Amino acid sequence: MNRTQLIGRLGRDPEGGQSGKGVYATFSLATNEYWTDRTSGESVEHTEWHQVVCYDRLAAIALEFLTKGSEVYVEGRQRTTRWTDKDGVEQRGLELRIDELKMLRRAPKADPVVAAAKGMASIETLLKDFGSGARTDFTLAELASMLNKVRTNLVGEDDDKRTARENAAQRVAA
């Protein structure tokens, strides 16, 4: 079985475009390990860099919502890639082709208004494509989740947390 799960932070903004396979996005993902050296007792940190690629709907989401420093969960399969560099030498690399992407935390110091504007632009494009018949690969529940994410970026609280807080306040008042 070829499955890899990672939680890490983006090392750069996603880059992408259109290819023969459709929309794609690539980005680097840093994962960290921490341990204490047994001989010196010092804390040690190791960062591993992973090249990530996604297609279609995940690529559109990555390009619209992710920025350098965003924390994400990704799951997919590893693939070896081969190419010839500018000097004519054949090179090999490893990339993770993801099937699942979950946004965990936005990048530190990201402007929530800019993030919300990008999110609204993405939703607007999605709805225009839906209206023209170009996109039908999403549900209203997914659209509602996207709108909730935009609102959360602005006010810092999602529907579930707000409802739980309001219910607790009503119980205390009663």
JOVEN-V852298 format. One record per backbone hydrogen bond with DSSP energy under -1.0 kcal/mol. CO is the residue of the C=O (numbers start at 1). NH is the residue of the N-H. E is the energy in kcal/mol with one decimal. If there is no record, write none. Layout:
co->[CO CO]
nh->[NH NH]
e->[E E]
//
This chain:
co->[4 6 8 9 10 15 17 19 22 23 24 25 26 27 28 29 30 31 33 35 37 42 44 46 48 50 51 52 53 54 55 56 57 58 59 60 61 62 67 70 71 71 72 73 74 75 75 76 77 79 81 83 85 89 91 93 95 96 97 100 102 105 107 111 112 113 114 115 116 117 118 119 120 121 122 123 124 125 126 127 128 129 129 139 140 141 142 143 144 145 146 147 148 149 150 151 152 158 159 160 161 162 163 164 165 166 167 168 169 170]
nh->[76 74 72 30 69 26 24 22 19 56 17 54 15 52 11 50 9 48 46 44 41 37 35 33 31 29 96 27 98 25 58 60 61 62 63 64 65 66 70 10 104 105 8 102 6 99 100 4 97 95 93 91 88 85 83 81 79 53 77 75 73 71 110 115 116 117 118 119 120 121 122 123 124 125 126 127 128 129 130 131 132 134 135 143 144 145 146 147 148 149 150 151 152 153 154 155 156 162 163 164 165 166 167 168 169 170 171 172 173 174]
e->[-2.3 -2.6 -2.6 -3.0 -2.2 -3.4 -2.4 -1.3 -2.4 -2.3 -1.7 -2.4 -2.7 -2.9 -2.5 -2.4 -1.8 -2.9 -2.5 -3.5 -2.2 -3.1 -2.2 -2.4 -2.5 -2.7 -2.9 -1.9 -2.2 -2.3 -1.1 -2.1 -2.2 -2.7 -2.7 -1.7 -3.0 -1.6 -2.4 -2.0 -2.6 -1.7 -2.0 -2.7 -2.6 -3.0 -1.9 -2.8 -2.8 -2.7 -2.3 -4.0 -2.1 -2.6 -1.9 -2.7 -2.7 -2.6 -2.1 -2.0 -2.7 -2.6 -1.6 -2.3 -2.3 -2.5 -2.5 -2.3 -2.8 -2.2 -2.1 -2.3 -2.6 -2.3 -2.4 -2.5 -2.3 -2.7 -2.1 -2.6 -1.8 -1.8 -1.3 -2.0 -2.7 -2.1 -2.0 -2.3 -2.3 -2.1 -2.0 -2.5 -2.7 -2.1 -1.3 -2.8 -2.8 -2.4 -2.9 -2.3 -2.4 -2.6 -2.6 -2.2 -2.1 -2.1 -2.2 -2.1 -2.1 -1.7]
//
